[in-house]
Amino acid sequence: MSTSVRKISVASEPDRPFFLRLDWADDLGAGFVVVLCDGTFAWSGEVSEEDVTREAQELEMQREKYVQDLHLVLVGGDQKGGYSFHLSPSHAHGGAVHLSYEKVLKDFSFKLGVVELQTIPDPVDVIKDLISHGLERSTELQARNKQLQEENQRLRQEQEHITSELERYVQGKEVLERELYTRFVLVLNEKKAKIRNQKENIKNLQEELEKNALRREADLAKGRAPSETAGSPSRVDDTYEGSTDEEHSGSTHSPPAPGHPVDGKPGRSSFDDSLTDIIDVAPCRKRRHRHLQNPQVEVKKVSEEKQERKRKETKQDPLLIREEENAAAKARVDPEADDLFDDF
């Protein structure tokens, strides 16, 4: 069971306060009980479910919409919101009154319903119930108010705590941003310094490479200068007209006299000179391309190495010296050595 008590103002008697009490089960559409009191007299009446349905049909309104309007006007409505009450005596029953409630629009108003109230012989009980309900409701409201105040205090403390934490976080964030910015500036300056050093190193290397290239070109130009002189063709012609190494070795060293062997070799006769082959120029050309040095110098070096090696061998083995002397003497005595090419 739900109970509602409110103070209303009757249009016919605006200076006289009235207290309206309503009791209902599920909703106002299922019926409700009305108690009206002015502090001296009390009246009570009842509205059934059939009465609610009939009034909704008479107003040509949907029942749900009609029940909503009843709730606004009787329970939680405000007279400033467009609702009004009227109280009139009943002519059929002595002492009875009719309480009507209307919805006021801009240009007109229409009656939502009317209830017949009977006079209560002992209004003291009604007044006690109203006072008790008022006290209970006041106690509930005070408890609710206290609970809301505590909740509000708790929320305020949480808000202060959150505000302080946010301020601390903001300060920490600012400090961290300054620190990170300082580190970033240091790292950035180091990177810029490294980049400048790299650029300077690259520039120095490029200059050095250019200098080395110019130096090599100058060295190459100086190295080609001797080969481009006027005397070089005559040198090439001399080399081209030269003979083989054997011929140079024969021409540079004069033939030993007969009877006097040199380095242990047998002496060369006049018959051998007549048998000298014609000099081939082709080997000279090939050897000239293979050897850039003077062939006479190379022949001298080879002959000196052979003589040195033979000296060392003769110093080590005296028997070899004797055999070479005997072979040279035999070559001087034996006349067949000069007749080797008689068949030709």
C-alpha positions as CSV (number, residue, x, y, z in Angstrom):
1,M,0.0,0.0,0.0
2,S,1.3,3.4,-1.0
3,T,0.4,6.6,0.8
4,S,0.7,10.2,-0.2
5,V,0.0,13.4,1.7
6,R,0.1,16.8,0.2
7,K,-1.3,20.3,0.8
8,I,-3.7,21.7,-1.7
9,S,-5.4,24.9,-2.4
10,V,-9.1,25.0,-3.2
11,A,-10.1,27.6,-5.8
12,S,-13.4,28.4,-4.1
13,E,-11.6,29.0,-0.7
14,P,-8.0,30.1,-1.4
15,D,-7.3,31.2,2.2
16,R,-8.3,27.9,3.8
17,P,-5.6,25.2,3.7
18,F,-6.5,21.6,3.0
19,F,-4.5,18.4,3.3
20,L,-5.1,15.6,0.8
21,R,-4.2,12.1,1.6
22,L,-4.2,9.3,-1.0
23,D,-3.9,5.6,-0.5
24,W,-3.6,3.1,-3.4
25,A,-2.4,-0.4,-4.1
26,D,-0.6,-0.9,-7.4
27,D,-1.4,2.3,-9.3
28,L,-4.2,4.9,-9.4
29,G,-5.9,3.1,-12.2
30,A,-6.8,0.2,-9.9
31,G,-8.7,2.6,-7.6
32,F,-7.7,4.8,-4.6
33,V,-9.0,6.2,-1.3
34,V,-9.2,10.0,-0.7
35,V,-9.1,11.7,2.7
36,L,-9.5,15.5,2.9
37,C,-9.0,17.5,6.1
38,D,-8.7,21.2,7.0
39,G,-7.6,20.7,10.6
40,T,-11.1,20.8,12.0
41,F,-13.2,18.6,9.8
42,A,-12.4,15.6,7.7
43,W,-14.0,13.9,4.7
44,S,-13.2,10.6,3.0
45,G,-14.3,9.0,-0.3
46,E,-13.2,6.2,-2.7
47,V,-12.7,6.0,-6.5
48,S,-13.0,2.5,-8.0
49,E,-11.3,1.1,-11.0
50,E,-14.6,1.3,-13.0
51,D,-14.9,5.0,-12.2
52,V,-11.4,5.6,-13.5
53,T,-12.2,3.7,-16.7
54,R,-15.5,5.5,-17.2
55,E,-14.0,8.9,-16.7
56,A,-11.2,8.1,-19.2
57,Q,-13.8,7.0,-21.8
58,E,-15.9,10.1,-21.2
59,L,-12.8,12.3,-21.8
60,E,-11.9,10.1,-24.8
61,M,-8.4,9.6,-23.5
62,Q,-6.3,6.5,-23.3
63,R,-6.4,4.9,-19.9
64,E,-2.6,5.0,-19.4
65,K,-2.5,8.7,-20.2
66,Y,-5.4,9.4,-17.9
67,V,-3.8,7.5,-15.0
68,Q,-0.6,9.6,-15.5
69,D,-2.6,12.8,-15.3
70,L,-4.3,11.6,-12.1
71,H,-0.9,10.9,-10.6
72,L,0.3,14.3,-11.4
73,V,-2.7,16.1,-10.0
74,L,-3.3,14.1,-6.9
75,V,0.1,12.8,-5.8
76,G,3.0,14.7,-7.2
77,G,1.5,17.4,-9.3
78,D,1.8,21.1,-8.8
79,Q,-1.0,23.5,-9.0
80,K,1.3,25.9,-11.0
81,G,1.7,23.1,-13.5
82,G,-1.8,23.5,-14.8
83,Y,-4.1,21.7,-12.3
84,S,-6.7,23.0,-9.9
85,F,-9.1,21.8,-7.2
86,H,-12.7,22.7,-6.5
87,L,-14.9,21.9,-3.5
88,S,-18.7,22.1,-3.5
89,P,-21.4,20.8,-1.2
90,S,-23.5,17.8,-2.2
91,H,-27.2,18.4,-2.5
92,A,-28.1,14.8,-2.4
93,H,-26.4,14.0,0.9
94,G,-26.4,16.4,3.8
95,G,-22.8,17.2,5.0
96,A,-21.2,15.6,1.9
97,V,-19.0,17.5,-0.5
98,H,-17.7,16.9,-4.0
99,L,-14.0,17.4,-4.8
100,S,-13.3,17.9,-8.4
101,Y,-9.9,18.2,-10.1
102,E,-9.3,19.9,-13.4
103,K,-6.5,20.3,-15.9
104,V,-5.9,23.9,-16.9
105,L,-4.6,24.6,-20.4
106,K,-3.9,28.0,-22.0
107,D,-7.3,28.9,-23.2
108,F,-9.6,26.5,-21.4
109,S,-9.8,23.8,-18.7
110,F,-11.5,20.4,-18.5
111,K,-12.5,18.3,-15.5
112,L,-10.4,15.2,-15.0
113,G,-12.6,13.7,-12.4
114,V,-14.7,14.2,-9.3
115,V,-15.0,12.2,-6.0
116,E,-17.8,12.4,-3.4
117,L,-16.5,12.8,0.1
118,Q,-18.5,11.8,3.3
119,T,-18.0,13.6,6.6
120,I,-16.0,11.7,9.2
121,P,-17.6,12.0,12.6
122,D,-14.3,11.9,14.6
123,P,-11.7,13.9,12.6
124,V,-9.1,13.5,15.5
125,D,-8.0,10.1,14.3
126,V,-7.6,11.5,10.8
127,I,-5.5,14.3,12.1
128,K,-3.4,11.9,14.2
129,D,-2.8,9.8,11.1
130,L,-1.8,12.8,9.1
131,I,0.6,14.0,11.9
132,S,2.1,10.5,12.2
133,H,2.5,10.1,8.5
134,G,4.1,13.6,8.4
135,L,6.6,12.7,11.2
136,E,7.4,9.4,9.6
137,R,8.0,11.0,6.3
138,S,10.0,13.7,7.9
139,T,12.2,11.1,9.7
140,E,12.7,9.2,6.4
141,L,13.6,12.4,4.6
142,Q,16.0,13.4,7.4
143,A,17.7,10.0,7.2
144,R,17.8,10.3,3.5
145,N,19.1,13.8,3.7
146,K,21.8,12.7,6.2
147,Q,22.8,9.8,3.9
148,L,23.0,12.2,1.0
149,Q,25.1,14.6,3.0
150,E,27.5,11.8,4.0
151,E,27.6,10.7,0.4
152,N,28.2,14.3,-0.7
153,Q,31.0,14.6,1.9
154,R,32.6,11.5,0.7
155,L,32.4,12.6,-2.9
156,R,33.8,16.0,-1.9
157,Q,36.8,14.3,-0.2
158,E,37.3,12.1,-3.2
159,Q,37.1,15.1,-5.4
160,E,39.7,16.9,-3.2
161,H,41.9,13.8,-3.3
162,I,41.6,13.5,-7.0
163,T,42.3,17.2,-7.5
164,S,45.5,17.0,-5.3
165,E,46.6,13.9,-7.2
166,L,45.9,15.6,-10.5
167,E,48.0,18.6,-9.4
168,R,50.8,16.3,-8.3
169,Y,50.6,14.4,-11.6
170,V,50.6,17.7,-13.5
171,Q,53.7,18.9,-11.6
172,G,55.4,15.6,-12.1
173,K,54.5,15.7,-15.8
174,E,56.0,19.2,-16.1
175,V,59.2,18.2,-14.3
176,L,59.5,15.1,-16.5
177,E,58.8,17.2,-19.6
178,R,61.5,19.7,-18.7
179,E,64.0,16.8,-18.0
180,L,63.1,15.1,-21.2
181,Y,63.4,18.3,-23.1
182,T,66.8,19.0,-21.6
183,R,68.0,15.5,-22.5
184,F,66.5,15.9,-26.0
185,V,68.4,19.2,-26.4
186,L,71.7,17.5,-25.3
187,V,71.2,14.6,-27.6
188,L,70.2,16.8,-30.4
189,N,73.3,19.0,-29.9
190,E,75.5,15.9,-29.8
191,K,74.0,14.7,-33.1
192,K,74.4,18.1,-34.7
193,A,78.1,18.2,-33.6
194,K,78.6,14.7,-35.0
195,I,77.0,15.6,-38.2
196,R,79.2,18.7,-38.5
197,N,82.3,16.7,-37.7
198,Q,81.3,14.1,-40.3
199,K,80.7,16.9,-42.9
200,E,84.1,18.4,-42.1
201,N,85.8,14.9,-42.4
202,I,84.0,14.3,-45.7
203,K,85.1,17.7,-46.9
204,N,88.7,17.1,-45.9
205,L,88.7,13.7,-47.5
206,Q,87.3,15.0,-50.7
207,E,90.0,17.8,-50.7
208,E,92.7,15.2,-50.0
209,L,91.4,13.0,-52.8
210,E,91.4,15.9,-55.2
211,K,94.9,16.8,-54.2
212,N,96.1,13.2,-54.6
213,A,94.4,13.0,-58.0
214,L,96.1,16.2,-59.1
215,R,99.4,14.9,-57.7
216,R,99.1,11.6,-59.6
217,E,98.2,13.4,-62.8
218,A,101.3,15.6,-62.3
219,D,103.5,12.6,-61.6
220,L,102.1,10.7,-64.6
221,A,102.8,13.8,-66.8
222,K,106.4,14.0,-65.5
223,G,106.9,10.2,-66.0
224,R,105.8,10.4,-69.7
225,A,108.1,13.4,-70.4
226,P,111.4,11.4,-70.8
227,S,109.9,8.9,-73.3
228,E,108.6,11.7,-75.5
229,T,112.0,13.3,-76.1
230,A,113.6,13.4,-79.5
231,G,116.5,11.0,-78.5
232,S,114.2,8.1,-77.8
233,P,113.6,7.0,-81.5
234,S,117.3,6.6,-82.1
235,R,117.6,4.4,-79.0
236,V,114.8,2.2,-80.3
237,D,116.5,2.0,-83.7
238,D,119.8,1.0,-82.0
239,T,118.1,-1.7,-80.0
240,Y,116.3,-2.9,-83.1
241,E,119.6,-3.1,-85.1
242,G,121.3,-5.0,-82.2
243,S,122.1,-8.7,-82.2
244,T,121.4,-11.4,-79.7
245,D,122.9,-11.8,-76.3
246,E,125.3,-14.4,-77.6
247,E,126.6,-12.0,-80.2
248,H,127.0,-9.2,-77.7
249,S,128.9,-11.5,-75.4
250,G,131.1,-12.5,-78.3
251,S,131.7,-8.9,-79.4
252,T,132.3,-7.4,-76.0
253,H,134.9,-9.9,-75.1
254,S,137.8,-10.4,-77.5
255,P,138.6,-14.0,-78.4
256,P,141.6,-15.3,-76.4
257,A,144.8,-16.1,-78.1
258,P,145.5,-19.7,-79.2
259,G,147.1,-21.7,-76.5
260,H,145.7,-19.6,-73.7
261,P,142.3,-21.0,-72.5
262,V,140.0,-18.8,-70.5
263,D,137.9,-20.2,-67.6
264,G,138.8,-23.7,-68.5
265,K,137.2,-23.6,-72.0
266,P,139.1,-24.8,-75.1
267,G,140.5,-22.1,-77.4
268,R,138.6,-21.0,-80.6
269,S,140.3,-21.4,-83.9
270,S,140.0,-19.3,-87.1
271,F,138.1,-22.2,-88.7
272,D,135.3,-21.6,-86.2
273,D,135.0,-18.0,-87.1
274,S,134.2,-18.9,-90.7
275,L,131.4,-21.2,-89.5
276,T,129.6,-18.4,-87.6
277,D,125.8,-18.5,-88.5
278,I,124.0,-15.5,-89.9
279,I,122.5,-13.5,-87.1
280,D,118.7,-13.7,-86.9
281,V,117.0,-10.5,-86.2
282,A,113.7,-12.0,-85.0
283,P,115.1,-13.2,-81.6
284,C,116.5,-9.7,-81.1
285,R,113.1,-8.2,-81.6
286,K,111.5,-10.6,-79.2
287,R,114.2,-10.2,-76.6
288,R,114.0,-6.4,-77.0
289,H,110.3,-6.5,-76.1
290,R,110.9,-8.8,-73.2
291,H,113.8,-6.9,-71.7
292,L,113.8,-3.2,-71.3
293,Q,117.5,-3.1,-70.1
294,N,120.6,-3.1,-72.3
295,P,121.4,-6.6,-73.5
296,Q,125.1,-5.9,-73.1
297,V,124.7,-5.2,-69.4
298,E,122.7,-8.5,-69.0
299,V,125.4,-10.5,-70.8
300,K,128.1,-9.0,-68.7
301,K,126.2,-9.9,-65.6
302,V,125.6,-13.5,-66.8
303,S,129.3,-14.0,-67.8
304,E,130.5,-12.5,-64.4
305,E,128.2,-14.9,-62.5
306,K,129.4,-17.9,-64.5
307,Q,133.1,-16.9,-63.9
308,E,132.4,-16.4,-60.2
309,R,130.7,-19.7,-59.9
310,K,133.6,-21.5,-61.8
311,R,136.2,-19.8,-59.5
312,K,134.4,-21.1,-56.5
313,E,134.2,-24.6,-57.9
314,T,137.9,-24.6,-58.9
315,K,138.9,-23.4,-55.5
316,Q,137.0,-26.2,-53.8
317,D,138.2,-29.0,-56.2
318,P,141.9,-29.0,-57.4
319,L,141.3,-32.2,-59.4
320,L,138.7,-30.4,-61.5
321,I,141.4,-27.7,-62.3
322,R,143.8,-30.4,-63.5
323,E,141.1,-32.0,-65.7
324,E,140.2,-28.7,-67.3
325,E,143.9,-28.0,-68.1
326,N,144.4,-31.4,-69.6
327,A,141.3,-31.0,-71.7
328,A,142.5,-27.6,-73.0
329,A,145.9,-29.1,-73.9
330,K,144.4,-31.9,-75.7
331,A,142.2,-29.6,-77.7
332,R,145.3,-27.7,-78.8
333,V,147.2,-30.8,-79.8
334,D,144.3,-32.7,-81.5
335,P,143.9,-31.4,-85.1
336,E,140.6,-33.1,-85.5
337,A,138.8,-30.4,-83.6
338,D,139.3,-28.0,-86.5
339,D,138.0,-30.5,-89.1
340,L,134.6,-31.0,-87.6
341,F,132.8,-29.3,-90.5
342,D,134.8,-30.7,-93.4
343,D,131.9,-32.8,-94.6
344,F,129.9,-29.6,-95.3
